């Protein structure tokens, strides 16, 4: 039985989940710009409700981005701290993949384009084939201008996420039988996507819990 703590803070929400075998307990909140203050109390709450200690877990999974710079950094930093303290392996999961899988809760769909508004006139985009508790990448996550979107295989796509502020351009590029902007990545999906990796022993050391920003100028600006 694999026990996984999962964190997701890359957007305007904050969620923490604990997977214990077939059972998943999740706390999820709308928390724009409040992830820093909310994530650790939520970790403490799910551990207490599960009656587990951090050292009893098999690993920690986190949404490694892309997403809001501060939110992505929060998940990575908290994961590092917890993993170092309990000597646990970690696995980073694409936040776009978690969003695509989270969309299955309300509207199951085999082919999902997950998009986030990246500001600055750009959009984060990833395309996935979803089934059961898995989201297989059809196209690697990337950062694009709405007028220069990548080519994707012709499918019956569902497009989800805040990137639908550019719905007209996205639908023109790909078509879509359904568009749902109010879909957010959940920590439960992060845990589900990380499960097979932990079972195969693919967890890495805490110092490798690194965020994925996909925007070099944001990182450079933060370093200055």
Z-matrix of the N, CA and C atoms (Angstrom, degrees):
N
C 1 1.463
C 2 1.526 1 108.99
N 3 1.335 2 116.44 1 122.42
C 4 1.461 3 121.68 2 -177.37
C 5 1.514 4 110.54 3 -96.63
N 6 1.331 5 115.47 4 130.13
C 7 1.462 6 121.49 5 179.01
C 8 1.522 7 109.25 6 -112.63
N 9 1.339 8 115.78 7 121.42
C 10 1.463 9 121.02 8 -174.61
C 11 1.524 10 109.85 9 -128.24
N 12 1.324 11 116.24 10 131.56
C 13 1.454 12 122.29 11 167.78
C 14 1.524 13 107.34 12 -94.93
N 15 1.333 14 118.00 13 133.14
C 16 1.460 15 121.27 14 -178.24
C 17 1.517 16 110.19 15 -129.09
N 18 1.349 17 115.72 16 140.72
C 19 1.456 18 122.76 17 -179.73
C 20 1.519 19 109.87 18 -125.50
N 21 1.325 20 116.59 19 140.04
C 22 1.465 21 121.10 20 175.41
C 23 1.538 22 109.09 21 -143.13
N 24 1.328 23 116.28 22 115.02
C 25 1.469 24 120.95 23 -176.42
C 26 1.523 25 112.20 24 -137.38
N 27 1.331 26 118.56 25 18.39
C 28 1.460 27 120.35 26 -167.98
C 29 1.525 28 115.14 27 -78.19
N 30 1.335 29 117.58 28 -15.76
C 31 1.452 30 119.38 29 -178.55
C 32 1.515 31 112.02 30 -114.49
N 33 1.336 32 116.51 31 -135.12
C 34 1.454 33 120.90 32 179.20
C 35 1.525 34 111.68 33 -97.16
N 36 1.326 35 116.08 34 10.06
C 37 1.456 36 121.10 35 178.62
C 38 1.527 37 109.99 36 -119.87
N 39 1.314 38 114.33 37 166.44
C 40 1.466 39 120.92 38 175.76
C 41 1.521 40 106.74 39 -135.80
N 42 1.313 41 116.83 40 126.44
C 43 1.461 42 119.39 41 178.30
C 44 1.521 43 110.45 42 -142.50
N 45 1.324 44 113.65 43 147.60
C 46 1.458 45 122.85 44 177.82
C 47 1.519 46 106.88 45 -135.14
N 48 1.314 47 117.18 46 134.46
C 49 1.461 48 121.04 47 179.63
C 50 1.516 49 110.17 48 -132.06
N 51 1.316 50 115.49 49 151.78
C 52 1.453 51 121.04 50 173.54
C 53 1.518 52 108.20 51 -126.79
N 54 1.324 53 115.31 52 116.26
C 55 1.466 54 121.55 53 176.93
C 56 1.523 55 108.60 54 -96.14
N 57 1.316 56 115.73 55 125.14
C 58 1.462 57 122.20 56 179.65
C 59 1.522 58 107.12 57 -129.22
N 60 1.334 59 115.63 58 90.21
C 61 1.454 60 119.58 59 -173.43
C 62 1.524 61 110.00 60 66.97
N 63 1.310 62 117.63 61 -125.27
C 64 1.454 63 121.35 62 -179.51
C 65 1.515 64 113.86 63 -85.91
N 66 1.318 65 117.85 64 -2.17
C 67 1.468 66 122.11 65 -176.89
C 68 1.524 67 109.99 66 -102.12
N 69 1.337 68 116.56 67 134.81
C 70 1.464 69 120.89 68 176.76
C 71 1.525 70 108.85 69 -128.11
N 72 1.320 71 116.01 70 123.22
C 73 1.460 72 122.69 71 174.83
C 74 1.517 73 107.50 72 -105.58
N 75 1.332 74 117.83 73 127.82
C 76 1.465 75 120.54 74 -178.01
C 77 1.524 76 110.77 75 -132.09
N 78 1.345 77 115.14 76 139.95
C 79 1.458 78 122.68 77 167.43
C 80 1.525 79 106.79 78 -111.86
N 81 1.331 80 116.42 79 129.95
C 82 1.467 81 122.16 80 -174.99
C 83 1.523 82 108.53 81 -136.36
N 84 1.343 83 116.63 82 131.81
C 85 1.459 84 120.52 83 179.96
C 86 1.525 85 110.13 84 -139.55
N 87 1.323 86 115.62 85 147.47
C 88 1.451 87 120.61 86 163.61
C 89 1.528 88 105.71 87 -75.41
N 90 1.333 89 117.12 88 119.11
C 91 1.470 90 119.45 89 -173.29
C 92 1.528 91 111.10 90 -147.89
N 93 1.338 92 118.32 91 56.97
C 94 1.467 93 118.92 92 -179.51
C 95 1.523 94 111.67 93 -57.84
N 96 1.334 95 115.07 94 124.84
C 97 1.471 96 123.87 95 178.18
C 98 1.531 97 113.10 96 63.50
N 99 1.336 98 117.24 97 16.38
C 100 1.467 99 120.18 98 178.73
C 101 1.522 100 111.79 99 -121.42
N 102 1.330 101 117.62 100 12.07
C 103 1.465 102 119.86 101 -177.10
C 104 1.526 103 111.77 102 -61.96
N 105 1.321 104 116.41 103 -36.16
C 106 1.470 105 119.98 104 -177.92
C 107 1.517 106 111.29 105 -59.30
N 108 1.314 107 116.68 106 -41.05
C 109 1.471 108 119.61 107 -177.43
C 110 1.520 109 113.29 108 -84.58
N 111 1.327 110 117.85 109 -19.88
C 112 1.447 111 120.36 110 -174.23
C 113 1.531 112 114.73 111 -96.64
N 114 1.330 113 117.81 112 -27.90
C 115 1.459 114 118.42 113 -167.44
C 116 1.529 115 112.88 114 -66.85
N 117 1.319 116 119.50 115 -44.32
C 118 1.470 117 119.65 116 -178.48
C 119 1.523 118 113.03 117 -66.97
N 120 1.339 119 120.01 118 -42.84
C 121 1.475 120 118.48 119 173.60
C 122 1.529 121 112.66 120 -58.60
N 123 1.320 122 117.17 121 -34.04
C 124 1.461 123 119.52 122 178.26
C 125 1.524 124 111.08 123 -70.42
N 126 1.336 125 117.33 124 -36.63
C 127 1.463 126 120.91 125 174.92
C 128 1.526 127 109.81 126 -61.09
N 129 1.323 128 116.36 127 -47.56
C 130 1.464 129 120.65 128 179.71
C 131 1.528 130 110.80 129 -60.38
N 132 1.328 131 116.43 130 -38.03
C 133 1.469 132 120.17 131 -177.66
C 134 1.525 133 111.89 132 -67.89
N 135 1.326 134 117.82 133 -45.04
C 136 1.475 135 118.44 134 -178.06
C 137 1.527 136 110.84 135 -69.99
N 138 1.314 137 117.43 136 -34.02
C 139 1.463 138 119.50 137 175.91
C 140 1.527 139 110.73 138 -64.88
N 141 1.332 140 115.94 139 -44.10
C 142 1.462 141 119.67 140 179.90
C 143 1.528 142 110.99 141 -63.67
N 144 1.344 143 117.20 142 -43.48
C 145 1.460 144 120.24 143 -178.84
C 146 1.528 145 111.72 144 -67.35
N 147 1.325 146 115.74 145 -29.72
C 148 1.467 147 120.17 146 178.94
C 149 1.519 148 112.28 147 -86.00
N 150 1.331 149 116.35 148 -8.60
C 151 1.460 150 122.73 149 -177.89
C 152 1.528 151 111.18 150 57.07
N 153 1.341 152 113.98 151 44.91
C 154 1.458 153 120.61 152 179.14
C 155 1.518 154 110.63 153 -127.42
N 156 1.326 155 115.89 154 151.79
C 157 1.450 156 122.16 155 171.82
C 158 1.526 157 108.87 156 -98.38
N 159 1.318 158 115.98 157 156.27
C 160 1.462 159 120.54 158 -178.60
C 161 1.527 160 111.04 159 -55.76
N 162 1.333 161 116.93 160 -40.36
C 163 1.471 162 120.37 161 -176.77
C 164 1.529 163 113.14 162 -71.13
N 165 1.327 164 117.12 163 -10.31
C 166 1.462 165 119.95 164 177.15
C 167 1.530 166 112.30 165 -85.40
N 168 1.320 167 117.10 166 -4.06
C 169 1.459 168 121.04 167 -177.93
C 170 1.521 169 110.68 168 -86.71
N 171 1.336 170 115.04 169 164.96
C 172 1.466 171 121.06 170 179.02
C 173 1.522 172 112.62 171 -98.40
N 174 1.326 173 117.55 172 -15.46
C 175 1.449 174 119.25 173 179.76
C 176 1.514 175 111.93 174 173.83
N 177 1.330 176 114.84 175 170.97
C 178 1.461 177 122.00 176 178.68
C 179 1.525 178 108.43 177 -124.95
N 180 1.324 179 115.87 178 129.88
C 181 1.463 180 121.63 179 176.32
C 182 1.520 181 108.34 180 -112.00
N 183 1.329 182 116.49 181 148.66
C 184 1.469 183 119.09 182 179.66
C 185 1.523 184 109.74 183 -145.49
N 186 1.325 185 115.12 184 148.67
C 187 1.454 186 120.32 185 173.71
C 188 1.514 187 108.80 186 -73.29
N 189 1.340 188 117.20 187 110.88
C 190 1.466 189 119.63 188 -171.43
C 191 1.523 190 113.26 189 -90.36
N 192 1.332 191 117.28 190 4.51
C 193 1.448 192 120.32 191 -179.91
C 194 1.514 193 109.91 192 108.64
N 195 1.326 194 115.84 193 178.66
C 196 1.464 195 127.99 194 5.90
C 197 1.519 196 111.89 195 -76.13
N 198 1.331 197 114.66 196 167.50
C 199 1.452 198 120.98 197 179.70
C 200 1.505 199 109.50 198 166.74
N 201 1.331 200 116.00 199 -161.87
C 202 1.458 201 120.36 200 178.93
C 203 1.525 202 109.69 201 -61.34
N 204 1.319 203 116.72 202 135.13
C 205 1.467 204 121.00 203 -174.40
C 206 1.522 205 112.20 204 -53.60
N 207 1.331 206 117.02 205 -50.69
C 208 1.464 207 119.46 206 -177.47
C 209 1.515 208 111.53 207 -64.87
N 210 1.328 209 117.76 208 -43.14
C 211 1.453 210 120.78 209 -178.82
C 212 1.512 211 113.00 210 -63.09
N 213 1.336 212 117.07 211 -42.19
C 214 1.467 213 120.81 212 178.19
C 215 1.516 214 110.47 213 -63.41
N 216 1.326 215 116.22 214 -41.39
C 217 1.466 216 120.89 215 -179.47
C 218 1.527 217 111.02 216 -65.94
N 219 1.342 218 117.29 217 -37.61
C 220 1.463 219 121.13 218 179.80
C 221 1.525 220 110.55 219 -60.83
N 222 1.329 221 117.26 220 -48.80
C 223 1.465 222 120.00 221 -178.47
C 224 1.515 223 111.37 222 -60.27
N 225 1.332 224 117.15 223 -42.78
C 226 1.468 225 120.39 224 -179.45
C 227 1.523 226 111.34 225 -66.16
N 228 1.329 227 116.78 226 -44.36
C 229 1.465 228 120.26 227 -176.92
C 230 1.520 229 111.82 228 -67.26
N 231 1.328 230 117.34 229 -43.07
C 232 1.471 231 120.25 230 179.50
C 233 1.525 232 110.19 231 -66.34
N 234 1.325 233 116.61 232 -40.71
C 235 1.465 234 120.15 233 177.57
C 236 1.522 235 110.36 234 -60.41
N 237 1.323 236 117.14 235 -45.38
C 238 1.475 237 119.97 236 178.00
C 239 1.518 238 111.09 237 -57.57
N 240 1.334 239 116.54 238 -47.88
C 241 1.464 240 120.02 239 -177.42
C 242 1.521 241 112.30 240 -61.51
N 243 1.314 242 116.40 241 -45.97
C 244 1.464 243 120.06 242 -179.91
C 245 1.517 244 111.54 243 -66.69
N 246 1.332 245 116.74 244 -41.50
C 247 1.466 246 120.41 245 -177.62
C 248 1.519 247 111.44 246 -68.18
N 249 1.327 248 117.79 247 -39.60
C 250 1.460 249 120.48 248 175.78
C 251 1.524 250 110.45 249 -62.30
N 252 1.329 251 116.60 250 -43.62
C 253 1.464 252 120.88 251 -176.23
C 254 1.526 253 112.01 252 -64.26
N 255 1.322 254 117.11 253 -36.35
C 256 1.470 255 120.39 254 -175.59
C 257 1.519 256 113.05 255 -107.60
N 258 1.337 257 117.50 256 3.34
C 259 1.471 258 122.36 257 -179.81
C 260 1.527 259 110.83 258 55.27
N 261 1.342 260 115.09 259 54.57
C 262 1.458 261 121.16 260 -178.48
C 263 1.526 262 110.96 261 -114.09
N 264 1.320 263 118.07 262 147.89
C 265 1.462 264 121.32 263 174.15
C 266 1.523 265 110.60 264 -75.17
N 267 1.332 266 116.14 265 158.95
C 268 1.461 267 121.00 266 -179.08
C 269 1.532 268 110.03 267 -129.80
N 270 1.319 269 115.04 268 156.28
C 271 1.458 270 122.00 269 172.68
C 272 1.525 271 108.08 270 -138.81
N 273 1.330 272 116.47 271 129.32
C 274 1.457 273 121.34 272 175.36
C 275 1.521 274 110.07 273 -91.92
N 276 1.322 275 115.96 274 140.46
C 277 1.465 276 122.97 275 -176.97
C 278 1.529 277 109.26 276 -125.38
N 279 1.325 278 116.24 277 138.43
C 280 1.454 279 120.45 278 176.35
C 281 1.524 280 110.65 279 -57.71
N 282 1.329 281 115.66 280 128.36
C 283 1.459 282 119.54 281 176.94
C 284 1.524 283 111.20 282 -67.06
N 285 1.321 284 117.42 283 -32.19
C 286 1.460 285 120.14 284 176.42
C 287 1.526 286 110.83 285 -66.41
N 288 1.327 287 117.26 286 -40.18
C 289 1.465 288 120.47 287 176.31
C 290 1.521 289 110.69 288 -62.89
N 291 1.345 290 116.49 289 -41.33
C 292 1.466 291 120.02 290 178.06
C 293 1.526 292 110.94 291 -63.62
N 294 1.330 293 116.95 292 -36.31
C 295 1.460 294 120.95 293 177.32
C 296 1.524 295 110.57 294 -65.50
N 297 1.335 296 116.42 295 -44.63
C 298 1.464 297 120.42 296 179.37
C 299 1.525 298 111.23 297 -60.76
N 300 1.342 299 116.82 298 -42.41
C 301 1.461 300 119.92 299 179.53
C 302 1.524 301 111.27 300 -70.85
N 303 1.334 302 116.92 301 -36.89
C 304 1.467 303 120.37 302 178.63
C 305 1.520 304 111.58 303 -62.37
N 306 1.332 305 116.93 304 -31.16
C 307 1.460 306 120.73 305 179.53
C 308 1.523 307 111.85 306 -62.95
N 309 1.335 308 117.24 307 -23.24
C 310 1.467 309 120.71 308 -177.34
C 311 1.527 310 112.39 309 -67.99
N 312 1.321 311 117.06 310 -20.56
C 313 1.467 312 120.70 311 -178.81
C 314 1.519 313 111.37 312 -62.25
N 315 1.341 314 115.35 313 -42.17
C 316 1.462 315 120.12 314 -177.53
C 317 1.525 316 112.68 315 -94.70
N 318 1.337 317 116.48 316 -40.83
C 319 1.466 318 120.76 317 -173.59
C 320 1.516 319 109.60 318 -138.43
N 321 1.327 320 119.14 319 87.18
C 322 1.463 321 120.58 320 179.21
C 323 1.526 322 111.06 321 -57.46
N 324 1.327 323 115.63 322 132.41
C 325 1.460 324 121.34 323 -178.16
C 326 1.522 325 107.32 324 -155.85
N 327 1.301 326 117.26 325 134.66
C 328 1.468 327 120.81 326 -173.11
C 329 1.515 328 113.20 327 -73.11
N 330 1.332 329 117.49 328 -32.64
C 331 1.466 330 120.69 329 -173.60
C 332 1.525 331 109.12 330 -121.72
N 333 1.341 332 116.37 331 114.92
C 334 1.463 333 120.79 332 -172.17
C 335 1.528 334 110.58 333 -127.65
N 336 1.329 335 115.25 334 130.04
C 337 1.462 336 121.81 335 168.92
C 338 1.519 337 106.69 336 -101.43
N 339 1.331 338 117.04 337 117.36
C 340 1.463 339 122.23 338 177.94
C 341 1.525 340 108.52 339 -99.41
N 342 1.322 341 116.00 340 131.55
C 343 1.454 342 120.62 341 -176.13
C 344 1.524 343 110.46 342 -135.51
N 345 1.325 344 115.52 343 142.40
C 346 1.463 345 121.39 344 172.88
C 347 1.523 346 108.42 345 -124.56
N 348 1.323 347 116.19 346 140.75
C 349 1.457 348 120.73 347 172.64
C 350 1.531 349 107.89 348 -68.90
N 351 1.327 350 116.88 349 114.20
C 352 1.461 351 121.33 350 -177.71
C 353 1.524 352 112.55 351 -91.97
N 354 1.330 353 116.82 352 5.84
C 355 1.468 354 122.54 353 -176.13
C 356 1.536 355 108.69 354 63.08
N 357 1.311 356 116.04 355 -175.66
C 358 1.461 357 121.95 356 178.41
C 359 1.527 358 112.67 357 52.56
N 360 1.351 359 116.90 358 27.26
C 361 1.450 360 120.01 359 178.56
C 362 1.511 361 114.54 360 70.69
N 363 1.351 362 116.84 361 28.24
C 364 1.462 363 120.89 362 -178.57
C 365 1.526 364 110.48 363 -134.33
N 366 1.325 365 115.18 364 165.56
C 367 1.456 366 120.80 365 -178.49
C 368 1.531 367 109.58 366 -137.39
N 369 1.339 368 116.11 367 137.34
C 370 1.459 369 121.36 368 169.06
C 371 1.518 370 107.36 369 -82.99
N 372 1.324 371 116.43 370 136.59
C 373 1.466 372 119.52 371 -176.23
C 374 1.521 373 110.80 372 -145.18
N 375 1.330 374 115.48 373 137.14
C 376 1.456 375 122.91 374 172.47
C 377 1.518 376 108.68 375 -143.00
N 378 1.320 377 117.41 376 147.48
C 379 1.469 378 121.52 377 -178.64
C 380 1.526 379 108.96 378 -119.98
N 381 1.339 380 116.14 379 137.87
C 382 1.465 381 120.85 380 -171.48
C 383 1.528 382 111.69 381 -140.14
N 384 1.310 383 114.04 382 148.61
C 385 1.457 384 121.52 383 167.35
C 386 1.521 385 106.55 384 -101.51
N 387 1.317 386 116.76 385 119.50
C 388 1.459 387 121.26 386 -172.90
C 389 1.526 388 111.13 387 -110.21
N 390 1.322 389 115.19 388 137.10
C 391 1.463 390 121.18 389 172.91
C 392 1.514 391 108.45 390 -160.07
N 393 1.323 392 115.27 391 146.41
C 394 1.466 393 121.11 392 -176.32
C 395 1.523 394 109.74 393 50.22
N 396 1.327 395 118.00 394 -122.80
C 397 1.463 396 121.55 395 178.98
C 398 1.523 397 111.30 396 -111.21
N 399 1.331 398 115.72 397 38.06
C 400 1.457 399 119.92 398 -174.20
C 401 1.521 400 110.07 399 -135.43
N 402 1.324 401 116.78 400 145.63
C 403 1.460 402 123.11 401 175.15
C 404 1.530 403 107.48 402 -130.07
N 405 1.325 404 116.66 403 106.07
C 406 1.466 405 121.04 404 -177.98
C 407 1.518 406 109.75 405 -90.19
N 408 1.332 407 118.30 406 127.27
C 409 1.463 408 119.78 407 -179.25
C 410 1.521 409 112.08 408 -64.63
N 411 1.306 410 116.31 409 130.61
C 412 1.454 411 123.21 410 171.81
C 413 1.519 412 109.30 411 -97.51
N 414 1.332 413 115.38 412 -29.21
C 415 1.456 414 122.20 413 178.44
C 416 1.519 415 107.23 414 -146.94
N 417 1.317 416 117.45 415 134.75
C 418 1.460 417 121.97 416 -175.92
C 419 1.528 418 111.31 417 -64.20
N 420 1.324 419 116.21 418 144.81
C 421 1.456 420 121.30 419 176.75
C 422 1.520 421 110.35 420 -53.84
N 423 1.325 422 116.03 421 140.29
C 424 1.453 423 119.56 422 179.09
C 425 1.514 424 112.00 423 -154.22
N 426 1.314 425 115.64 424 172.39
C 427 1.460 426 124.09 425 178.38
C 428 1.523 427 107.73 426 -115.15
N 429 1.338 428 116.92 427 124.34
C 430 1.459 429 120.09 428 -171.59
C 431 1.526 430 111.09 429 -139.05
N 432 1.321 431 114.80 430 154.63
C 433 1.457 432 120.49 431 167.87
C 434 1.529 433 108.44 432 -81.56
N 435 1.304 434 118.27 433 144.51
C 436 1.474 435 119.62 434 -179.26
C 437 1.521 436 113.51 435 -60.97
N 438 1.340 437 117.94 436 -22.03
C 439 1.462 438 120.24 437 178.53
C 440 1.529 439 112.06 438 -94.87
N 441 1.327 440 117.19 439 8.20
C 442 1.469 441 121.18 440 178.89
C 443 1.527 442 109.53 441 -142.78
N 444 1.326 443 115.98 442 52.83
C 445 1.465 444 121.57 443 -178.53
C 446 1.529 445 110.41 444 -76.18
N 447 1.330 446 117.42 445 149.64
C 448 1.467 447 120.21 446 -178.80
C 449 1.520 448 111.77 447 -73.94
N 450 1.318 449 116.16 448 157.17
C 451 1.453 450 120.48 449 174.48
C 452 1.529 451 109.43 450 -76.02
N 453 1.328 452 116.05 451 140.62
C 454 1.457 453 122.40 452 177.57
C 455 1.522 454 109.12 453 -129.17
N 456 1.334 455 117.49 454 156.74
C 457 1.474 456 119.31 455 175.81
C 458 1.521 457 110.50 456 -58.13
N 459 1.314 458 116.51 457 145.95
C 460 1.468 459 120.41 458 177.87
C 461 1.527 460 108.73 459 -71.96
N 462 1.323 461 115.36 460 117.73
C 463 1.464 462 122.58 461 -179.31
C 464 1.524 463 108.70 462 -144.12
N 465 1.310 464 115.12 463 171.29
C 466 1.458 465 120.45 464 170.17
C 467 1.526 466 107.44 465 -83.94
N 468 1.324 467 116.53 466 86.53
C 469 1.455 468 121.45 467 -172.49
C 470 1.532 469 111.78 468 -83.11
N 471 1.318 470 115.02 469 143.76
C 472 1.454 471 121.72 470 161.59
C 473 1.524 472 106.10 471 -108.33
N 474 1.319 473 117.43 472 131.90
C 475 1.466 474 121.75 473 -179.57
C 476 1.524 475 108.19 474 -109.28
N 477 1.347 476 116.32 475 129.36
C 478 1.463 477 120.32 476 -176.33
C 479 1.529 478 110.14 477 -133.30
N 480 1.331 479 114.58 478 158.95
C 481 1.454 480 120.63 479 172.61
C 482 1.524 481 114.20 480 106.08
N 483 1.319 482 114.68 481 172.78
C 484 1.463 483 121.52 482 -174.56
C 485 1.517 484 113.18 483 -68.24
N 486 1.342 485 118.17 484 -14.57
C 487 1.456 486 121.06 485 176.73
C 488 1.515 487 112.70 486 -65.30
N 489 1.340 488 116.38 487 -8.19
C 490 1.460 489 120.01 488 178.01
C 491 1.527 490 112.69 489 -71.82
N 492 1.323 491 118.21 490 4.10
C 493 1.465 492 119.04 491 164.82
C 494 1.535 493 108.98 492 -60.34
N 495 1.335 494 116.19 493 -19.88
C 496 1.463 495 122.46 494 175.77
C 497 1.533 496 110.34 495 -108.53
N 498 1.321 497 115.92 496 39.11
C 499 1.465 498 120.36 497 -174.55
C 500 1.525 499 112.29 498 -57.15
N 501 1.312 500 117.81 499 -42.47
C 502 1.464 501 119.63 500 -176.99
C 503 1.519 502 111.24 501 -59.20
N 504 1.352 503 116.81 502 -46.43
C 505 1.465 504 120.04 503 -179.48
C 506 1.528 505 111.07 504 -67.20
N 507 1.339 506 117.43 505 -39.14
C 508 1.463 507 120.89 506 -178.94
C 509 1.525 508 111.28 507 -66.27
N 510 1.307 509 116.87 508 -44.07
C 511 1.462 510 120.04 509 179.89
C 512 1.525 511 110.71 510 -68.76
N 513 1.325 512 116.82 511 -37.36
C 514 1.468 513 119.21 512 176.02
C 515 1.528 514 111.00 513 -60.76
N 516 1.338 515 116.36 514 -38.04
C 517 1.465 516 120.55 515 -176.90
C 518 1.525 517 112.77 516 -76.67
N 519 1.322 518 117.33 517 -36.58
C 520 1.464 519 119.35 518 -169.11
C 521 1.530 520 114.69 519 -123.99
N 522 1.318 521 117.03 520 -15.93
C 523 1.451 522 117.83 521 -167.89
C 524 1.526 523 108.11 522 68.86
N 525 1.301 524 117.88 523 163.22
C 526 1.464 525 120.22 524 178.09
C 527 1.517 526 109.01 525 -169.31
N 528 1.317 527 116.25 526 128.98
C 529 1.454 528 119.55 527 175.77
C 530 1.527 529 110.59 528 -80.09
N 531 1.341 530 116.43 529 -16.54
C 532 1.463 531 119.92 530 179.99
C 533 1.526 532 108.99 531 -156.56
N 534 1.339 533 116.50 532 138.87
C 535 1.464 534 122.81 533 174.95
C 536 1.527 535 107.59 534 -127.99
N 537 1.342 536 116.44 535 127.63
C 538 1.463 537 120.72 536 -178.89
C 539 1.531 538 108.26 537 -134.29
N 540 1.330 539 115.96 538 106.19
C 541 1.467 540 119.97 539 -177.24
C 542 1.526 541 112.17 540 -74.90
N 543 1.324 542 117.12 541 -34.46
C 544 1.465 543 121.31 542 -173.51
C 545 1.526 544 111.39 543 -85.85
N 546 1.330 545 115.16 544 59.06
C 547 1.467 546 121.74 545 174.90
C 548 1.522 547 107.40 546 -124.24
N 549 1.315 548 116.76 547 131.57
C 550 1.460 549 121.89 548 -177.17
C 551 1.526 550 110.45 549 -125.48
N 552 1.328 551 117.49 550 149.59
C 553 1.467 552 119.48 551 174.76
C 554 1.524 553 110.58 552 -68.71
N 555 1.315 554 116.15 553 137.10
C 556 1.457 555 122.42 554 -179.97
C 557 1.528 556 110.17 555 -112.98
N 558 1.326 557 115.16 556 148.35
C 559 1.463 558 119.68 557 176.20
C 560 1.522 559 111.66 558 -62.94
N 561 1.328 560 117.33 559 -30.77
C 562 1.467 561 120.03 560 176.49
C 563 1.520 562 110.56 561 -57.30
N 564 1.337 563 117.07 562 -43.89
C 565 1.464 564 120.78 563 178.70
C 566 1.521 565 111.14 564 -66.61
N 567 1.329 566 117.47 565 -36.22
C 568 1.470 567 121.00 566 176.08
C 569 1.521 568 110.12 567 -59.47
N 570 1.335 569 116.51 568 -45.34
C 571 1.478 570 120.58 569 178.73
C 572 1.530 571 111.04 570 -63.39
N 573 1.328 572 117.06 571 -43.74
C 574 1.465 573 120.42 572 -179.88
C 575 1.526 574 111.45 573 -61.82
N 576 1.320 575 116.78 574 -40.79
C 577 1.465 576 120.60 575 -179.16
C 578 1.528 577 111.79 576 -72.01
N 579 1.329 578 117.27 577 -27.30
C 580 1.467 579 120.68 578 -178.83
C 581 1.523 580 113.15 579 -85.76
N 582 1.334 581 117.22 580 -17.16
C 583 1.463 582 120.42 581 -171.64
C 584 1.525 583 112.97 582 -55.27
N 585 1.324 584 118.05 583 -50.79
C 586 1.467 585 119.91 584 -176.46
C 587 1.522 586 110.98 585 -63.22
N 588 1.335 587 117.40 586 -35.25
C 589 1.463 588 120.33 587 177.96
C 590 1.512 589 112.17 588 -63.97
N 591 1.322 590 117.12 589 -44.76
C 592 1.464 591 119.67 590 177.50
C 593 1.528 592 110.57 591 -64.45
N 594 1.323 593 117.33 592 -39.89
C 595 1.467 594 119.65 593 -179.84
C 596 1.523 595 111.48 594 -64.81
N 597 1.338 596 116.95 595 -27.95
C 598 1.474 597 120.33 596 177.13
C 599 1.521 598 112.47 597 -89.10
N 600 1.318 599 117.61 598 3.23
C 601 1.454 600 121.20 599 178.78
C 602 1.511 601 113.67 600 74.71
N 603 1.349 602 117.46 601 30.16
C 604 1.461 603 121.30 602 -176.24
C 605 1.518 604 113.55 603 -93.80
N 606 1.324 605 117.69 604 5.30
C 607 1.454 606 119.90 605 175.77
C 608 1.515 607 111.12 606 -63.55
N 609 1.341 608 116.09 607 146.49
C 610 1.464 609 121.41 608 -178.46
C 611 1.526 610 109.56 609 -116.45
N 612 1.327 611 116.04 610 173.00
C 613 1.457 612 120.75 611 -177.84
C 614 1.524 613 111.08 612 -70.42
N 615 1.320 614 115.71 613 159.77
C 616 1.461 615 121.66 614 -174.38
C 617 1.517 616 113.17 615 -57.50
N 618 1.341 617 117.43 616 -34.32
C 619 1.468 618 118.93 617 -177.29
C 620 1.524 619 112.35 618 -68.47
N 621 1.335 620 117.28 619 -11.09
C 622 1.460 621 120.73 620 177.80
C 623 1.532 622 112.56 621 -96.17
N 624 1.327 623 116.75 622 10.34
C 625 1.468 624 121.11 623 174.67
C 626 1.519 625 107.93 624 -80.36
N 627 1.319 626 115.81 625 80.86
C 628 1.460 627 121.47 626 -173.32
C 629 1.532 628 111.34 627 -110.39
N 630 1.333 629 116.68 628 141.76
C 631 1.470 630 119.84 629 177.75
C 632 1.519 631 112.00 630 -74.29
N 633 1.323 632 115.94 631 157.15
C 634 1.462 633 123.42 632 175.22
C 635 1.523 634 107.10 633 -119.00
N 636 1.330 635 116.64 634 111.31
C 637 1.460 636 120.58 635 -173.71
C 638 1.529 637 113.20 636 -95.75
N 639 1.328 638 117.77 637 -36.94
C 640 1.458 639 124.35 638 -177.27
C 641 1.520 640 113.46 639 66.54
N 642 1.309 641 117.71 640 9.85
C 643 1.462 642 119.93 641 177.99
C 644 1.521 643 108.26 642 -139.24
N 645 1.332 644 115.78 643 98.88
C 646 1.458 645 121.22 644 -174.23
C 647 1.512 646 112.46 645 -59.89
N 648 1.349 647 117.24 646 -38.12
C 649 1.452 648 118.14 647 -175.14
C 650 1.522 649 112.46 648 -66.69
N 651 1.370 650 117.13 649 -27.14
C 652 1.460 651 119.39 650 176.76
C 653 1.513 652 110.12 651 -67.19
N 654 1.339 653 116.10 652 -43.22
C 655 1.459 654 120.06 653 179.89
C 656 1.520 655 110.46 654 -65.11
N 657 1.338 656 116.80 655 -43.85
C 658 1.451 657 119.87 656 -179.09
C 659 1.508 658 111.39 657 -62.75
N 660 1.360 659 115.61 658 -40.52
C 661 1.448 660 119.40 659 179.93
C 662 1.512 661 111.70 660 -65.47
N 663 1.328 662 117.38 661 -33.47
C 664 1.462 663 120.96 662 -178.97
C 665 1.523 664 110.91 663 -73.04
N 666 1.338 665 117.39 664 -27.89
C 667 1.453 666 121.11 665 -176.48
C 668 1.529 667 110.70 666 -78.27
N 669 1.342 668 116.36 667 -31.10
C 670 1.470 669 119.79 668 -177.45
C 671 1.503 670 111.69 669 -61.71
